[in-house]
Amino acid sequence: MEISGVSAIVTGGASGLGGATAKALAEAGAKVAVFDLNADAADAMAADIGGTACTVDITNDDALADAFEVAAMAHGPARILVN
């Protein structure tokens, strides 16, 4: 599957399985937005993979909508979502 240049969002993407997924997507050429509650960890992961950090509680609809907007402004509409 060719995902180079495709916009992706990974929830919980700052560490653990989410972090590994964010890294794998970035290594495959995707433009990754890292959604996580931990701002520092999200910033660090985004910096490491050349992505965008979005500090967000995905259980909060308004905050989630704002994070999707930030991700879309940075990378275009998401075509991949890993939750």
C-alpha positions as CSV (number, residue, x, y, z in Angstrom):
1,M,0.0,0.0,0.0
2,E,1.4,3.4,-1.0
3,I,0.8,6.0,1.8
4,S,3.6,8.5,1.0
5,G,2.2,12.0,1.4
6,V,-1.1,10.8,2.9
7,S,-2.4,12.5,6.0
8,A,-2.7,10.2,9.0
9,I,-4.0,10.7,12.6
10,V,-2.9,8.4,15.4
11,T,-4.7,8.7,18.8
12,G,-2.5,7.9,21.7
13,G,0.3,8.4,19.3
14,A,2.9,9.8,21.8
15,S,4.0,6.5,23.3
16,G,3.5,2.7,23.3
17,L,1.7,1.0,20.4
18,G,0.4,4.4,19.2
19,G,3.9,5.8,19.2
20,A,5.2,2.8,17.3
21,T,2.3,3.2,14.8
22,A,3.0,6.9,14.3
23,K,6.7,6.2,13.7
24,A,5.9,3.4,11.2
25,L,3.4,5.6,9.3
26,A,5.9,8.4,9.1
27,E,8.7,6.1,8.0
28,A,6.4,5.0,5.2
29,G,6.0,8.6,4.1
30,A,2.7,9.5,5.8
31,K,2.2,13.0,7.2
32,V,1.2,12.1,10.8
33,A,-0.7,14.1,13.4
34,V,-0.1,12.7,16.9
35,F,-3.2,13.0,19.1
36,D,-2.4,12.5,22.8
37,L,-3.3,13.9,26.3
38,N,0.3,14.2,27.2
39,A,1.4,17.5,25.6
40,D,5.2,17.1,26.2
41,A,5.2,13.5,24.8
42,A,3.1,14.4,21.8
43,D,5.4,17.3,21.0
44,A,8.5,15.1,21.3
45,M,7.0,12.4,19.1
46,A,5.9,14.9,16.5
47,A,9.3,16.5,16.5
48,D,10.9,13.0,16.2
49,I,8.8,12.0,13.2
50,G,8.3,15.4,11.5
51,G,4.6,15.4,12.3
52,T,2.2,17.6,14.1
53,A,1.3,17.3,17.8
54,C,-2.3,17.8,19.0
55,T,-2.9,17.7,22.7
56,V,-6.5,16.5,23.0
57,D,-8.8,14.4,25.1
58,I,-10.6,12.4,22.4
59,T,-13.6,11.9,24.7
60,N,-14.3,15.7,24.4
61,D,-16.2,16.3,21.1
62,D,-15.4,20.0,20.8
63,A,-11.7,19.4,21.6
64,L,-11.5,16.6,19.1
65,A,-13.1,18.7,16.4
66,D,-10.5,21.4,17.0
67,A,-7.7,18.8,16.8
68,F,-9.0,17.5,13.5
69,E,-9.0,21.0,12.2
70,V,-5.4,21.6,13.3
71,A,-4.3,18.3,11.7
72,A,-6.1,19.2,8.5
73,M,-4.5,22.6,8.3
74,A,-1.1,21.0,8.8
75,H,-1.4,18.0,6.5
76,G,-4.7,18.1,4.6
77,P,-7.8,15.9,5.2
78,A,-7.0,12.7,7.0
79,R,-7.1,9.5,5.0
80,I,-5.8,7.3,7.7
81,L,-7.0,7.1,11.3
82,V,-5.6,4.8,13.9
83,N,-7.4,4.8,17.2
